[in-house]
Structure formats: structure tokens, C-alpha cells
Amino acid sequence: MDAFADWLFVVLWAAGVLLTLVPFVPATLVILLAAFLHELLVGFRELSLGLWVFLGALALLAMLLDNLAALVGARRYGAGRAGLWGAFLGGLLGLFLGVVGVLVLPFLLAWLFEYLSGRKPEEALKAAWGTLVGLMGGVVAKVLVHLAMGLLVIRAVF
């Protein structure tokens, strides 16, 4: 049963890392639940309390980085609330159009919302680019944290 639980964690962790690339999917929680399921299957004997606390801290960091990176990128390139809302709505709508939609719609709607809020087209384009750079930076940061979470658990169980 231990080997099954170990490999189940690895599969679910890998799925969680891949799900990090899909906006609005709680991939961090998928990874935490994978660790919890592993421990449930082995009788809560392989992951220490200290590791659980550290995993929780990493989970909070992943969520913070995701949101903070989008704001920093948007602000650095001059985006306002309109651009952030456009990027957010574009991400939601993009889910229905696949990977291209997830990448293109946030950019287009950030530009459109910035433009409609009174910005010149060039300024709106710069702000939309910043919003996209910030969102992608947040995804990269989250992937790195998710990799660290999984590697910590794998180190403890194998």
C-alpha cells in the first residue's frame, strides 16, 4: 500500500504542477490534497508536523506570488484597474477557448479596457503587455513553488 500511495502522490503532484498553467484552477490545493491523501493511505506516519507547516507556508507563498506578480507587472508597465479587470475577465473567458484563449484574451481585454478607460492606444498596449508579463511571471513563480512542495514530500516518502 505504501508504494501505491507514494506513486499516487507523484501522479497527483505532477497533475497539480500541470494544472498550475490553467488559470483559476486551485493547483496549490490539488498538491496539498495529494499529500493529505498520501498520508491518509499510509496512516499519517511519513510527513512530519514541521513539513506540513512548511507546505502550508509554501502554499500561502504560491497564492501570494500569483497575485503579487500580476499587480507588479501591471503597475510597472502603467496598467490601471481597468487593465487588471480586463485581464481577469479575459482569463475567465479564455478558459472556454483553450490555451490560445487563455493567453490571448487576457491581453486583448486588458488593452480594450485600458483603451475604453481613456488611455491612448499605445499606452493601453503597454499596460496590457505589463498585465500579461505579470500574469505569466506569477505562473512561473507558482510552478517553482509547486515543484518545491512536491520534491519536499517525495524526499520524505521515498
Secondary structure, DSSP 4 states (H G I P E B T S, - for coil): -HHHHHHHHHHHHHHHHHHTTSTT--HHHHHHHHHHHHHHHHTS-SS-HHHHHHHHHHHHHHHHHHHHHHHHHHHHTT--HHHHHHHHHHHHHHGGGHHHHHHHHHHHHHHHHHHHTT--HHHHHHHHHHHHHHHHHHHHHHHHHHHHHHHHHHHHH-
